[in-house]
């Protein structure tokens, strides 16, 4: 299972596919499949039948997208960036943007 550099809550941009250029927040990560769900990206429409709990009709929901099709957004410039790691003075290992060197972890 590969180590992913993207976590829930990160802001990413889609760099390939039909939603290229769209930006959103990571809602969920599936490390075993190397896939993730991004808010507002890869939307599918499902026709659902009415039940006791839910209204019927056409429901739109986000589907998974492969992790290789997204890139982090640099906090300072807003452009796509790669991710590196750095150890801070207090001993914490944090993710940093390669483009600007700014820390991505909160």
Phi and psi restraints in degrees (range 20) as a CNS / XPLOR table:
assign (resid 1 and name C) (resid 2 and name N)
       (resid 2 and name CA) (resid 2 and name C) 1.0 -73.0 20.0 2
assign (resid 2 and name N) (resid 2 and name CA)
       (resid 2 and name C) (resid 3 and name N) 1.0 150.5 20.0 2
assign (resid 2 and name C) (resid 3 and name N)
       (resid 3 and name CA) (resid 3 and name C) 1.0 -80.7 20.0 2
assign (resid 3 and name N) (resid 3 and name CA)
       (resid 3 and name C) (resid 4 and name N) 1.0 126.7 20.0 2
assign (resid 3 and name C) (resid 4 and name N)
       (resid 4 and name CA) (resid 4 and name C) 1.0 -94.2 20.0 2
assign (resid 4 and name N) (resid 4 and name CA)
       (resid 4 and name C) (resid 5 and name N) 1.0 141.8 20.0 2
assign (resid 4 and name C) (resid 5 and name N)
       (resid 5 and name CA) (resid 5 and name C) 1.0 -94.7 20.0 2
assign (resid 5 and name N) (resid 5 and name CA)
       (resid 5 and name C) (resid 6 and name N) 1.0 1.7 20.0 2
assign (resid 5 and name C) (resid 6 and name N)
       (resid 6 and name CA) (resid 6 and name C) 1.0 -108.4 20.0 2
assign (resid 6 and name N) (resid 6 and name CA)
       (resid 6 and name C) (resid 7 and name N) 1.0 134.6 20.0 2
assign (resid 6 and name C) (resid 7 and name N)
       (resid 7 and name CA) (resid 7 and name C) 1.0 -123.9 20.0 2
assign (resid 7 and name N) (resid 7 and name CA)
       (resid 7 and name C) (resid 8 and name N) 1.0 165.8 20.0 2
assign (resid 7 and name C) (resid 8 and name N)
       (resid 8 and name CA) (resid 8 and name C) 1.0 -59.9 20.0 2
assign (resid 8 and name N) (resid 8 and name CA)
       (resid 8 and name C) (resid 9 and name N) 1.0 134.6 20.0 2
assign (resid 8 and name C) (resid 9 and name N)
       (resid 9 and name CA) (resid 9 and name C) 1.0 95.1 20.0 2
assign (resid 9 and name N) (resid 9 and name CA)
       (resid 9 and name C) (resid 10 and name N) 1.0 -9.4 20.0 2
assign (resid 9 and name C) (resid 10 and name N)
       (resid 10 and name CA) (resid 10 and name C) 1.0 -72.9 20.0 2
assign (resid 10 and name N) (resid 10 and name CA)
       (resid 10 and name C) (resid 11 and name N) 1.0 149.8 20.0 2
assign (resid 10 and name C) (resid 11 and name N)
       (resid 11 and name CA) (resid 11 and name C) 1.0 -95.1 20.0 2
assign (resid 11 and name N) (resid 11 and name CA)
       (resid 11 and name C) (resid 12 and name N) 1.0 125.3 20.0 2
assign (resid 11 and name C) (resid 12 and name N)
       (resid 12 and name CA) (resid 12 and name C) 1.0 -130.2 20.0 2
assign (resid 12 and name N) (resid 12 and name CA)
       (resid 12 and name C) (resid 13 and name N) 1.0 163.7 20.0 2
assign (resid 12 and name C) (resid 13 and name N)
       (resid 13 and name CA) (resid 13 and name C) 1.0 -125.0 20.0 2
assign (resid 13 and name N) (resid 13 and name CA)
       (resid 13 and name C) (resid 14 and name N) 1.0 141.5 20.0 2
assign (resid 13 and name C) (resid 14 and name N)
       (resid 14 and name CA) (resid 14 and name C) 1.0 -80.9 20.0 2
assign (resid 14 and name N) (resid 14 and name CA)
       (resid 14 and name C) (resid 15 and name N) 1.0 127.3 20.0 2
assign (resid 14 and name C) (resid 15 and name N)
       (resid 15 and name CA) (resid 15 and name C) 1.0 -105.2 20.0 2
assign (resid 15 and name N) (resid 15 and name CA)
       (resid 15 and name C) (resid 16 and name N) 1.0 -8.0 20.0 2
assign (resid 15 and name C) (resid 16 and name N)
       (resid 16 and name CA) (resid 16 and name C) 1.0 -156.6 20.0 2
assign (resid 16 and name N) (resid 16 and name CA)
       (resid 16 and name C) (resid 17 and name N) 1.0 158.2 20.0 2
assign (resid 16 and name C) (resid 17 and name N)
       (resid 17 and name CA) (resid 17 and name C) 1.0 104.6 20.0 2
assign (resid 17 and name N) (resid 17 and name CA)
       (resid 17 and name C) (resid 18 and name N) 1.0 -173.3 20.0 2
assign (resid 17 and name C) (resid 18 and name N)
       (resid 18 and name CA) (resid 18 and name C) 1.0 -70.4 20.0 2
assign (resid 18 and name N) (resid 18 and name CA)
       (resid 18 and name C) (resid 19 and name N) 1.0 -19.8 20.0 2
assign (resid 18 and name C) (resid 19 and name N)
       (resid 19 and name CA) (resid 19 and name C) 1.0 -104.4 20.0 2
assign (resid 19 and name N) (resid 19 and name CA)
       (resid 19 and name C) (resid 20 and name N) 1.0 26.1 20.0 2
assign (resid 19 and name C) (resid 20 and name N)
       (resid 20 and name CA) (resid 20 and name C) 1.0 -56.5 20.0 2
assign (resid 20 and name N) (resid 20 and name CA)
       (resid 20 and name C) (resid 21 and name N) 1.0 131.6 20.0 2
assign (resid 20 and name C) (resid 21 and name N)
       (resid 21 and name CA) (resid 21 and name C) 1.0 97.2 20.0 2
assign (resid 21 and name N) (resid 21 and name CA)
       (resid 21 and name C) (resid 22 and name N) 1.0 -17.0 20.0 2
assign (resid 21 and name C) (resid 22 and name N)
       (resid 22 and name CA) (resid 22 and name C) 1.0 -74.5 20.0 2
assign (resid 22 and name N) (resid 22 and name CA)
       (resid 22 and name C) (resid 23 and name N) 1.0 144.5 20.0 2
assign (resid 22 and name C) (resid 23 and name N)
       (resid 23 and name CA) (resid 23 and name C) 1.0 -116.4 20.0 2
assign (resid 23 and name N) (resid 23 and name CA)
       (resid 23 and name C) (resid 24 and name N) 1.0 152.4 20.0 2
assign (resid 23 and name C) (resid 24 and name N)
       (resid 24 and name CA) (resid 24 and name C) 1.0 -173.6 20.0 2
assign (resid 24 and name N) (resid 24 and name CA)
       (resid 24 and name C) (resid 25 and name N) 1.0 174.6 20.0 2
assign (resid 24 and name C) (resid 25 and name N)
       (resid 25 and name CA) (resid 25 and name C) 1.0 -96.5 20.0 2
assign (resid 25 and name N) (resid 25 and name CA)
       (resid 25 and name C) (resid 26 and name N) 1.0 141.8 20.0 2
assign (resid 25 and name C) (resid 26 and name N)
       (resid 26 and name CA) (resid 26 and name C) 1.0 -73.8 20.0 2
assign (resid 26 and name N) (resid 26 and name CA)
       (resid 26 and name C) (resid 27 and name N) 1.0 121.2 20.0 2
assign (resid 26 and name C) (resid 27 and name N)
       (resid 27 and name CA) (resid 27 and name C) 1.0 -90.9 20.0 2
assign (resid 27 and name N) (resid 27 and name CA)
       (resid 27 and name C) (resid 28 and name N) 1.0 -36.1 20.0 2
assign (resid 27 and name C) (resid 28 and name N)
       (resid 28 and name CA) (resid 28 and name C) 1.0 -154.2 20.0 2
assign (resid 28 and name N) (resid 28 and name CA)
       (resid 28 and name C) (resid 29 and name N) 1.0 146.4 20.0 2
assign (resid 28 and name C) (resid 29 and name N)
       (resid 29 and name CA) (resid 29 and name C) 1.0 -124.5 20.0 2
assign (resid 29 and name N) (resid 29 and name CA)
       (resid 29 and name C) (resid 30 and name N) 1.0 135.4 20.0 2
assign (resid 29 and name C) (resid 30 and name N)
       (resid 30 and name CA) (resid 30 and name C) 1.0 -117.8 20.0 2
assign (resid 30 and name N) (resid 30 and name CA)
       (resid 30 and name C) (resid 31 and name N) 1.0 88.2 20.0 2
assign (resid 30 and name C) (resid 31 and name N)
       (resid 31 and name CA) (resid 31 and name C) 1.0 -64.0 20.0 2
assign (resid 31 and name N) (resid 31 and name CA)
       (resid 31 and name C) (resid 32 and name N) 1.0 -32.3 20.0 2
assign (resid 31 and name C) (resid 32 and name N)
       (resid 32 and name CA) (resid 32 and name C) 1.0 -64.3 20.0 2
assign (resid 32 and name N) (resid 32 and name CA)
       (resid 32 and name C) (resid 33 and name N) 1.0 -34.2 20.0 2
assign (resid 32 and name C) (resid 33 and name N)
       (resid 33 and name CA) (resid 33 and name C) 1.0 -99.4 20.0 2
assign (resid 33 and name N) (resid 33 and name CA)
       (resid 33 and name C) (resid 34 and name N) 1.0 -1.9 20.0 2
assign (resid 33 and name C) (resid 34 and name N)
       (resid 34 and name CA) (resid 34 and name C) 1.0 56.5 20.0 2
assign (resid 34 and name N) (resid 34 and name CA)
       (resid 34 and name C) (resid 35 and name N) 1.0 42.5 20.0 2
assign (resid 34 and name C) (resid 35 and name N)
       (resid 35 and name CA) (resid 35 and name C) 1.0 -130.2 20.0 2
assign (resid 35 and name N) (resid 35 and name CA)
       (resid 35 and name C) (resid 36 and name N) 1.0 161.6 20.0 2
assign (resid 35 and name C) (resid 36 and name N)
       (resid 36 and name CA) (resid 36 and name C) 1.0 -150.7 20.0 2
assign (resid 36 and name N) (resid 36 and name CA)
       (resid 36 and name C) (resid 37 and name N) 1.0 163.7 20.0 2
assign (resid 36 and name C) (resid 37 and name N)
       (resid 37 and name CA) (resid 37 and name C) 1.0 -110.7 20.0 2
assign (resid 37 and name N) (resid 37 and name CA)
       (resid 37 and name C) (resid 38 and name N) 1.0 126.0 20.0 2
assign (resid 37 and name C) (resid 38 and name N)
       (resid 38 and name CA) (resid 38 and name C) 1.0 -113.0 20.0 2
assign (resid 38 and name N) (resid 38 and name CA)
       (resid 38 and name C) (resid 39 and name N) 1.0 135.6 20.0 2
assign (resid 38 and name C) (resid 39 and name N)
       (resid 39 and name CA) (resid 39 and name C) 1.0 -63.4 20.0 2
assign (resid 39 and name N) (resid 39 and name CA)
       (resid 39 and name C) (resid 40 and name N) 1.0 123.6 20.0 2
assign (resid 39 and name C) (resid 40 and name N)
       (resid 40 and name CA) (resid 40 and name C) 1.0 80.8 20.0 2
assign (resid 40 and name N) (resid 40 and name CA)
       (resid 40 and name C) (resid 41 and name N) 1.0 8.6 20.0 2
assign (resid 40 and name C) (resid 41 and name N)
       (resid 41 and name CA) (resid 41 and name C) 1.0 -120.0 20.0 2
assign (resid 41 and name N) (resid 41 and name CA)
       (resid 41 and name C) (resid 42 and name N) 1.0 140.5 20.0 2
assign (resid 41 and name C) (resid 42 and name N)
       (resid 42 and name CA) (resid 42 and name C) 1.0 59.3 20.0 2
assign (resid 42 and name N) (resid 42 and name CA)
       (resid 42 and name C) (resid 43 and name N) 1.0 58.3 20.0 2
assign (resid 42 and name C) (resid 43 and name N)
       (resid 43 and name CA) (resid 43 and name C) 1.0 -82.0 20.0 2
assign (resid 43 and name N) (resid 43 and name CA)
       (resid 43 and name C) (resid 44 and name N) 1.0 134.3 20.0 2
assign (resid 43 and name C) (resid 44 and name N)
       (resid 44 and name CA) (resid 44 and name C) 1.0 -121.2 20.0 2
assign (resid 44 and name N) (resid 44 and name CA)
       (resid 44 and name C) (resid 45 and name N) 1.0 149.7 20.0 2
assign (resid 44 and name C) (resid 45 and name N)
       (resid 45 and name CA) (resid 45 and name C) 1.0 -106.5 20.0 2
assign (resid 45 and name N) (resid 45 and name CA)
       (resid 45 and name C) (resid 46 and name N) 1.0 125.9 20.0 2
assign (resid 45 and name C) (resid 46 and name N)
       (resid 46 and name CA) (resid 46 and name C) 1.0 -115.4 20.0 2
assign (resid 46 and name N) (resid 46 and name CA)
       (resid 46 and name C) (resid 47 and name N) 1.0 132.6 20.0 2
assign (resid 46 and name C) (resid 47 and name N)
       (resid 47 and name CA) (resid 47 and name C) 1.0 -89.5 20.0 2
assign (resid 47 and name N) (resid 47 and name CA)
       (resid 47 and name C) (resid 48 and name N) 1.0 116.6 20.0 2
assign (resid 47 and name C) (resid 48 and name N)
       (resid 48 and name CA) (resid 48 and name C) 1.0 -116.0 20.0 2
assign (resid 48 and name N) (resid 48 and name CA)
       (resid 48 and name C) (resid 49 and name N) 1.0 145.4 20.0 2
assign (resid 48 and name C) (resid 49 and name N)
       (resid 49 and name CA) (resid 49 and name C) 1.0 -84.5 20.0 2
assign (resid 49 and name N) (resid 49 and name CA)
       (resid 49 and name C) (resid 50 and name N) 1.0 148.0 20.0 2
assign (resid 49 and name C) (resid 50 and name N)
       (resid 50 and name CA) (resid 50 and name C) 1.0 -67.9 20.0 2
assign (resid 50 and name N) (resid 50 and name CA)
       (resid 50 and name C) (resid 51 and name N) 1.0 139.7 20.0 2
assign (resid 50 and name C) (resid 51 and name N)
       (resid 51 and name CA) (resid 51 and name C) 1.0 -129.7 20.0 2
assign (resid 51 and name N) (resid 51 and name CA)
       (resid 51 and name C) (resid 52 and name N) 1.0 -178.3 20.0 2
assign (resid 51 and name C) (resid 52 and name N)
       (resid 52 and name CA) (resid 52 and name C) 1.0 -65.4 20.0 2
assign (resid 52 and name N) (resid 52 and name CA)
       (resid 52 and name C) (resid 53 and name N) 1.0 -31.2 20.0 2
assign (resid 52 and name C) (resid 53 and name N)
       (resid 53 and name CA) (resid 53 and name C) 1.0 -93.9 20.0 2
assign (resid 53 and name N) (resid 53 and name CA)
       (resid 53 and name C) (resid 54 and name N) 1.0 -33.3 20.0 2
assign (resid 53 and name C) (resid 54 and name N)
       (resid 54 and name CA) (resid 54 and name C) 1.0 -121.9 20.0 2
assign (resid 54 and name N) (resid 54 and name CA)
       (resid 54 and name C) (resid 55 and name N) 1.0 151.8 20.0 2
assign (resid 54 and name C) (resid 55 and name N)
       (resid 55 and name CA) (resid 55 and name C) 1.0 -77.8 20.0 2
assign (resid 55 and name N) (resid 55 and name CA)
       (resid 55 and name C) (resid 56 and name N) 1.0 145.2 20.0 2
assign (resid 55 and name C) (resid 56 and name N)
       (resid 56 and name CA) (resid 56 and name C) 1.0 -82.5 20.0 2
assign (resid 56 and name N) (resid 56 and name CA)
       (resid 56 and name C) (resid 57 and name N) 1.0 171.1 20.0 2
assign (resid 56 and name C) (resid 57 and name N)
       (resid 57 and name CA) (resid 57 and name C) 1.0 131.8 20.0 2
assign (resid 57 and name N) (resid 57 and name CA)
       (resid 57 and name C) (resid 58 and name N) 1.0 -163.6 20.0 2
assign (resid 57 and name C) (resid 58 and name N)
       (resid 58 and name CA) (resid 58 and name C) 1.0 -93.4 20.0 2
assign (resid 58 and name N) (resid 58 and name CA)
       (resid 58 and name C) (resid 59 and name N) 1.0 120.6 20.0 2
assign (resid 58 and name C) (resid 59 and name N)
       (resid 59 and name CA) (resid 59 and name C) 1.0 -112.1 20.0 2
assign (resid 59 and name N) (resid 59 and name CA)
       (resid 59 and name C) (resid 60 and name N) 1.0 132.3 20.0 2
assign (resid 59 and name C) (resid 60 and name N)
       (resid 60 and name CA) (resid 60 and name C) 1.0 -100.1 20.0 2
assign (resid 60 and name N) (resid 60 and name CA)
       (resid 60 and name C) (resid 61 and name N) 1.0 134.8 20.0 2
assign (resid 60 and name C) (resid 61 and name N)
       (resid 61 and name CA) (resid 61 and name C) 1.0 -145.3 20.0 2
assign (resid 61 and name N) (resid 61 and name CA)
       (resid 61 and name C) (resid 62 and name N) 1.0 157.8 20.0 2
assign (resid 61 and name C) (resid 62 and name N)
       (resid 62 and name CA) (resid 62 and name C) 1.0 -83.5 20.0 2
assign (resid 62 and name N) (resid 62 and name CA)
       (resid 62 and name C) (resid 63 and name N) 1.0 137.7 20.0 2
assign (resid 62 and name C) (resid 63 and name N)
       (resid 63 and name CA) (resid 63 and name C) 1.0 -102.9 20.0 2
assign (resid 63 and name N) (resid 63 and name CA)
       (resid 63 and name C) (resid 64 and name N) 1.0 170.9 20.0 2
assign (resid 63 and name C) (resid 64 and name N)
       (resid 64 and name CA) (resid 64 and name C) 1.0 -74.8 20.0 2
assign (resid 64 and name N) (resid 64 and name CA)
       (resid 64 and name C) (resid 65 and name N) 1.0 154.9 20.0 2
assign (resid 64 and name C) (resid 65 and name N)
       (resid 65 and name CA) (resid 65 and name C) 1.0 -133.4 20.0 2
assign (resid 65 and name N) (resid 65 and name CA)
       (resid 65 and name C) (resid 66 and name N) 1.0 146.0 20.0 2
assign (resid 65 and name C) (resid 66 and name N)
       (resid 66 and name CA) (resid 66 and name C) 1.0 -71.1 20.0 2
assign (resid 66 and name N) (resid 66 and name CA)
       (resid 66 and name C) (resid 67 and name N) 1.0 144.1 20.0 2
assign (resid 66 and name C) (resid 67 and name N)
       (resid 67 and name CA) (resid 67 and name C) 1.0 -64.0 20.0 2
assign (resid 67 and name N) (resid 67 and name CA)
       (resid 67 and name C) (resid 68 and name N) 1.0 -24.9 20.0 2
assign (resid 67 and name C) (resid 68 and name N)
       (resid 68 and name CA) (resid 68 and name C) 1.0 -73.9 20.0 2
assign (resid 68 and name N) (resid 68 and name CA)
       (resid 68 and name C) (resid 69 and name N) 1.0 -12.7 20.0 2
assign (resid 68 and name C) (resid 69 and name N)
       (resid 69 and name CA) (resid 69 and name C) 1.0 -93.9 20.0 2
assign (resid 69 and name N) (resid 69 and name CA)
       (resid 69 and name C) (resid 70 and name N) 1.0 5.5 20.0 2
assign (resid 69 and name C) (resid 70 and name N)
       (resid 70 and name CA) (resid 70 and name C) 1.0 -128.2 20.0 2
assign (resid 70 and name N) (resid 70 and name CA)
       (resid 70 and name C) (resid 71 and name N) 1.0 157.5 20.0 2
assign (resid 70 and name C) (resid 71 and name N)
       (resid 71 and name CA) (resid 71 and name C) 1.0 -137.8 20.0 2
assign (resid 71 and name N) (resid 71 and name CA)
       (resid 71 and name C) (resid 72 and name N) 1.0 150.2 20.0 2
assign (resid 71 and name C) (resid 72 and name N)
       (resid 72 and name CA) (resid 72 and name C) 1.0 -63.7 20.0 2
assign (resid 72 and name N) (resid 72 and name CA)
       (resid 72 and name C) (resid 73 and name N) 1.0 153.6 20.0 2
assign (resid 72 and name C) (resid 73 and name N)
       (resid 73 and name CA) (resid 73 and name C) 1.0 -98.6 20.0 2
assign (resid 73 and name N) (resid 73 and name CA)
       (resid 73 and name C) (resid 74 and name N) 1.0 128.3 20.0 2
assign (resid 73 and name C) (resid 74 and name N)
       (resid 74 and name CA) (resid 74 and name C) 1.0 -66.2 20.0 2
assign (resid 74 and name N) (resid 74 and name CA)
       (resid 74 and name C) (resid 75 and name N) 1.0 126.3 20.0 2
assign (resid 74 and name C) (resid 75 and name N)
       (resid 75 and name CA) (resid 75 and name C) 1.0 -62.5 20.0 2
assign (resid 75 and name N) (resid 75 and name CA)
       (resid 75 and name C) (resid 76 and name N) 1.0 -29.0 20.0 2
assign (resid 75 and name C) (resid 76 and name N)
       (resid 76 and name CA) (resid 76 and name C) 1.0 -88.1 20.0 2
assign (resid 76 and name N) (resid 76 and name CA)
       (resid 76 and name C) (resid 77 and name N) 1.0 -40.7 20.0 2
assign (resid 76 and name C) (resid 77 and name N)
       (resid 77 and name CA) (resid 77 and name C) 1.0 -103.9 20.0 2
assign (resid 77 and name N) (resid 77 and name CA)
       (resid 77 and name C) (resid 78 and name N) 1.0 -19.8 20.0 2
assign (resid 77 and name C) (resid 78 and name N)
       (resid 78 and name CA) (resid 78 and name C) 1.0 79.5 20.0 2
assign (resid 78 and name N) (resid 78 and name CA)
       (resid 78 and name C) (resid 79 and name N) 1.0 8.9 20.0 2
assign (resid 78 and name C) (resid 79 and name N)
       (resid 79 and name CA) (resid 79 and name C) 1.0 -100.6 20.0 2
assign (resid 79 and name N) (resid 79 and name CA)
       (resid 79 and name C) (resid 80 and name N) 1.0 161.6 20.0 2
assign (resid 79 and name C) (resid 80 and name N)
       (resid 80 and name CA) (resid 80 and name C) 1.0 -63.3 20.0 2
assign (resid 80 and name N) (resid 80 and name CA)
       (resid 80 and name C) (resid 81 and name N) 1.0 144.8 20.0 2
assign (resid 80 and name C) (resid 81 and name N)
       (resid 81 and name CA) (resid 81 and name C) 1.0 -144.9 20.0 2
assign (resid 81 and name N) (resid 81 and name CA)
       (resid 81 and name C) (resid 82 and name N) 1.0 158.0 20.0 2
assign (resid 81 and name C) (resid 82 and name N)
       (resid 82 and name CA) (resid 82 and name C) 1.0 -88.0 20.0 2
assign (resid 82 and name N) (resid 82 and name CA)
       (resid 82 and name C) (resid 83 and name N) 1.0 170.2 20.0 2
assign (resid 82 and name C) (resid 83 and name N)
       (resid 83 and name CA) (resid 83 and name C) 1.0 -120.1 20.0 2
assign (resid 83 and name N) (resid 83 and name CA)
       (resid 83 and name C) (resid 84 and name N) 1.0 135.9 20.0 2
assign (resid 83 and name C) (resid 84 and name N)
       (resid 84 and name CA) (resid 84 and name C) 1.0 -125.1 20.0 2
assign (resid 84 and name N) (resid 84 and name CA)
       (resid 84 and name C) (resid 85 and name N) 1.0 179.6 20.0 2
assign (resid 84 and name C) (resid 85 and name N)
       (resid 85 and name CA) (resid 85 and name C) 1.0 -123.8 20.0 2
assign (resid 85 and name N) (resid 85 and name CA)
       (resid 85 and name C) (resid 86 and name N) 1.0 148.0 20.0 2
assign (resid 85 and name C) (resid 86 and name N)
       (resid 86 and name CA) (resid 86 and name C) 1.0 -145.1 20.0 2
assign (resid 86 and name N) (resid 86 and name CA)
       (resid 86 and name C) (resid 87 and name N) 1.0 145.0 20.0 2
assign (resid 86 and name C) (resid 87 and name N)
       (resid 87 and name CA) (resid 87 and name C) 1.0 -99.6 20.0 2
assign (resid 87 and name N) (resid 87 and name CA)
       (resid 87 and name C) (resid 88 and name N) 1.0 124.4 20.0 2
assign (resid 87 and name C) (resid 88 and name N)
       (resid 88 and name CA) (resid 88 and name C) 1.0 -79.5 20.0 2
assign (resid 88 and name N) (resid 88 and name CA)
       (resid 88 and name C) (resid 89 and name N) 1.0 172.3 20.0 2
assign (resid 88 and name C) (resid 89 and name N)
       (resid 89 and name CA) (resid 89 and name C) 1.0 -63.4 20.0 2
assign (resid 89 and name N) (resid 89 and name CA)
       (resid 89 and name C) (resid 90 and name N) 1.0 -31.3 20.0 2
assign (resid 89 and name C) (resid 90 and name N)
       (resid 90 and name CA) (resid 90 and name C) 1.0 -83.9 20.0 2
assign (resid 90 and name N) (resid 90 and name CA)
       (resid 90 and name C) (resid 91 and name N) 1.0 5.0 20.0 2
assign (resid 90 and name C) (resid 91 and name N)
       (resid 91 and name CA) (resid 91 and name C) 1.0 95.5 20.0 2
assign (resid 91 and name N) (resid 91 and name CA)
       (resid 91 and name C) (resid 92 and name N) 1.0 -3.6 20.0 2
assign (resid 91 and name C) (resid 92 and name N)
       (resid 92 and name CA) (resid 92 and name C) 1.0 -78.5 20.0 2
assign (resid 92 and name N) (resid 92 and name CA)
       (resid 92 and name C) (resid 93 and name N) 1.0 139.6 20.0 2
assign (resid 92 and name C) (resid 93 and name N)
       (resid 93 and name CA) (resid 93 and name C) 1.0 -95.7 20.0 2
assign (resid 93 and name N) (resid 93 and name CA)
       (resid 93 and name C) (resid 94 and name N) 1.0 120.0 20.0 2
assign (resid 93 and name C) (resid 94 and name N)
       (resid 94 and name CA) (resid 94 and name C) 1.0 -124.0 20.0 2
assign (resid 94 and name N) (resid 94 and name CA)
       (resid 94 and name C) (resid 95 and name N) 1.0 158.2 20.0 2
assign (resid 94 and name C) (resid 95 and name N)
       (resid 95 and name CA) (resid 95 and name C) 1.0 -87.1 20.0 2
assign (resid 95 and name N) (resid 95 and name CA)
       (resid 95 and name C) (resid 96 and name N) 1.0 137.2 20.0 2
assign (resid 95 and name C) (resid 96 and name N)
       (resid 96 and name CA) (resid 96 and name C) 1.0 -126.9 20.0 2
assign (resid 96 and name N) (resid 96 and name CA)
       (resid 96 and name C) (resid 97 and name N) 1.0 150.1 20.0 2
assign (resid 96 and name C) (resid 97 and name N)
       (resid 97 and name CA) (resid 97 and name C) 1.0 -78.0 20.0 2
assign (resid 97 and name N) (resid 97 and name CA)
       (resid 97 and name C) (resid 98 and name N) 1.0 129.4 20.0 2
assign (resid 97 and name C) (resid 98 and name N)
       (resid 98 and name CA) (resid 98 and name C) 1.0 -69.4 20.0 2
assign (resid 98 and name N) (resid 98 and name CA)
       (resid 98 and name C) (resid 99 and name N) 1.0 -29.8 20.0 2
assign (resid 98 and name C) (resid 99 and name N)
       (resid 99 and name CA) (resid 99 and name C) 1.0 -66.7 20.0 2
assign (resid 99 and name N) (resid 99 and name CA)
       (resid 99 and name C) (resid 100 and name N) 1.0 -45.8 20.0 2
assign (resid 99 and name C) (resid 100 and name N)
       (resid 100 and name CA) (resid 100 and name C) 1.0 -116.3 20.0 2
assign (resid 100 and name N) (resid 100 and name CA)
       (resid 100 and name C) (resid 101 and name N) 1.0 -17.3 20.0 2
assign (resid 100 and name C) (resid 101 and name N)
       (resid 101 and name CA) (resid 101 and name C) 1.0 82.7 20.0 2
assign (resid 101 and name N) (resid 101 and name CA)
       (resid 101 and name C) (resid 102 and name N) 1.0 7.1 20.0 2
assign (resid 101 and name C) (resid 102 and name N)
       (resid 102 and name CA) (resid 102 and name C) 1.0 -78.6 20.0 2
assign (resid 102 and name N) (resid 102 and name CA)
       (resid 102 and name C) (resid 103 and name N) 1.0 147.1 20.0 2
assign (resid 102 and name C) (resid 103 and name N)
       (resid 103 and name CA) (resid 103 and name C) 1.0 -74.9 20.0 2
assign (resid 103 and name N) (resid 103 and name CA)
       (resid 103 and name C) (resid 104 and name N) 1.0 132.4 20.0 2
assign (resid 103 and name C) (resid 104 and name N)
       (resid 104 and name CA) (resid 104 and name C) 1.0 -91.5 20.0 2
assign (resid 104 and name N) (resid 104 and name CA)
       (resid 104 and name C) (resid 105 and name N) 1.0 -28.6 20.0 2
assign (resid 104 and name C) (resid 105 and name N)
       (resid 105 and name CA) (resid 105 and name C) 1.0 -75.8 20.0 2
assign (resid 105 and name N) (resid 105 and name CA)
       (resid 105 and name C) (resid 106 and name N) 1.0 149.1 20.0 2
